[in-house]
Each structure stands twice: as C-alpha cells, then as structure tokens.
Amino acid sequence: MKLAKIRFADGTVRPAVVNTGANEARVLDLTQVENCHSLADVLHSPDPAGLANFLIDPNVAPLDLSAVTFAAPINRQEVWAAGVTYKRSQTARMEESESAATHYDQVYTADRPELFFKGMANRVSGPHEPVRVRSDSNWSVPEPEFTLVLNPNLKIVGYTIGNDMSARDIEGENPLYLPQAKVYRQCCSLGPVIRLATEPLVLEDTHITLTIRRDGNDVVQDSTSLGQLNRSLEELADWLGRENEFPHGAFLLTGTGIVPPDEFTLEDGDHVSIEVTGIGTLENPVVKDKTA
C-alpha cells in the first residue's frame, strides 16, 4: 500500500491511499478516529494499512492520478540523513576533500555511521516544487536516496524517495562546514508517496535511478541498487535512535550510491528526477539565486 498527501486547488491538503495499478487516489476521512489528525498519525498507528483502508472517504470519488498534485508526505517529523554508506559515496567524499580523506575512509567501515540533521518540514520541498542550490556554491549536486519513514519508536513503517541536496565545494573546503553544505532552505525533497513496509524488501531488486535534464536534454543519468548499501536499513535506524528521542517520528535518508561526474554542477533551471523501484518518481526543478 502507498500513502500520500494530496493538495487540492483550494490549497487544502488531505492524506490519501494511492493505487497506482488503478491509477487512482482515495482520500482519507480523518474525522472518523479520535486523535487521528494527519498522515503521520496514520503512519504511527499500530496498523497503518488497516487504518488507512478504514478511513477511505466514501463520499469522495476516486481521484485520477494524472490530475493529482502531491505534497511532501511530511508533518512534524524530523529529517535526518546518513552519509558514506555506499562505496561510491566514500570515494567521492575522499576526492572532494584531501584533508578529510582519512575520516571519510574510516567512517565507511566504522561501527558508527555518519548521521546528520537535515531539517524539518519548512526546509522540505514536495514533488515538482523547487530544490535549491546555494548562491555561494559553485559545485552542487543532488543526492538520490532511499528514505526510511520511522515512527516514534524508530520502527521502519514505510519508504519514500529523498533528495539530499549537497554543496560539494563547501563540504570539501572543510568537513566542519557540512551543516552549511547540507542544511539550508529548500535543501531536501521527499515524495511522492510512502510505500508501507508491509512486505519484505529485496535490496538487490530495489533500484535507484537519477536523471538530470538541462534545456530538454539528459545531462546526467546513473543508477544503483540497495544491494550496494554497506549498512542494513535497520542498523541505520537503530543508530539514529541511540540517546535520542523522536516523539513525532523521523525520515532518514540512507545515503547515496550515485555521484555525478566531478565536472558537473547543478544550474538554475535544471530538472532532477529520482526513480525508485516500488515507490515511483520524485521530480523537482532546480533554482539558484544569482546573488548571495
């Protein structure tokens, strides 16, 4: 089952069950259950799939997906990200920062993963909303990432697609600049749907594909699979929860195995598309202000 947030023409947003096989979305009526007021409340319930089916609003006709506008599927959750979880990411980080190469090499094999705070809902773009390149960066890339949806107990309840926008030149200048390279307005996108974790996930069969278009042409295209991930999904979720609390749940981006060529940087007007098996495609235009 897939869940999403649908934005209507009047600006209202409502959660829905998305059935891609039938090309339709069924809106949920959250007034039927006490203390269920948001998509997060559904996700954090003991049985998200059962509750979602129960909440389908019979008074709203199914919506054609071709006419649906998806919003970012986030409420009050924190957004975190993991780094250097794929061999390709380890290599790229070592190349961009000679002074920190040893640290990136060590964290790839260390027991403790690299985890960092990415933002809250105010920094997250939804499908087809802009993601941003910092005006003071001359080398920025998208980082396509399989993303865990975690309930307040840090149980994996679903999966979605994340784009961890990254200023490689800023982080490469000094690893202590990582928060500035990673955390700023419109620095992340999530969506379009959340696939509930009700069935076993076959990592090798879960593919991530990145396509970047410029002036109507594909300028970057690459893919990987979760089979290349150096850590288990459960391990990453466990580390995030150590000595920490997430009363509103969390999204955890699990790292990238796709790194565009070193000579490539995003430009204003580019279009980023990230496709993940079993979830769908997250698309975002890129904006970059001309002045800092």
Steps between C-alpha positions, in 0.01 A plus 500: 500500500608856425397808694537864397388855563283651227477876445170633368441810292381697805832432674373239743705183546355161587659156541407231252556140402665480160428204275735530204355183345159664474655844436299651784526656843240454774475786748497419872247636748696568819190597699403137553762414761584696813854642514558430130555839338780454247678259271762458773232384742403229252863399450561484873198284577541130585360403158549779242365297208191384685427848633547659159257257341248572774535877451436510125234767450202346312363847430797598283530335160836345408740758360679443170873501572570699184308791653639467853753737658714332764633687804806396700384210723633660819328647804704568816769237450868588508704427187843342544749355256780245497823549310772280349283189498590399142850436364441761227416763760812415700716547191334830407538647846868407509551663160329826592696551822862385516539623857205290618554194280607283792188588700267410213688177442475406866130579541413267212628201697441625856229358722350847546351652181502865403161649588400865475191712542352620171199705603131517578201537271575866430820403312342213306367534145231272364474352151541762223592767753845663467812374672773756546869541427668736744594827332846475659570154356661427164488121527165359611329172419184309589542185706225246423425296810272221612326643804365328810177614665532440874234514769572643849635161607746511208326209331520506120139544389557610142732614224511804276743686271730775622729752333780614731624814323871546565754779443808290436739793483396632841528161670824429314656823620464387860293210640393729786298692240275196441194661667527795259554267204196294592253709699336806346167599347361254244793267567295182488205348320284201594226303326293447306354215708584285800506128433403322820749245628250216508701266277865389504729728302736336251799735503658375177171548314447854629660731245563874526534699177606863472432709190594868471365696205624834373338689213296190417800265484620229739838618633537245782349154530616228737358226718582272790316256726453462872711187467802734491415649840775431753271504805162347570196725517423378850855583610467860382165539676646352819793743504270796443301406809796461735485759779232684303124534493265566209152558642371596154691235304772557242604466140847353453674536163732201475785640288574514131666256265475737203743790462501715183839556330733743675473751216122517540313752712131581512384820334191712534223345289626139513248223567576211738315169476552215748326168440491219757358154437166450671455864598494716189679812380586818687545799269622849590615808310821666617532864600809702576495870585740710298631682804576388855 
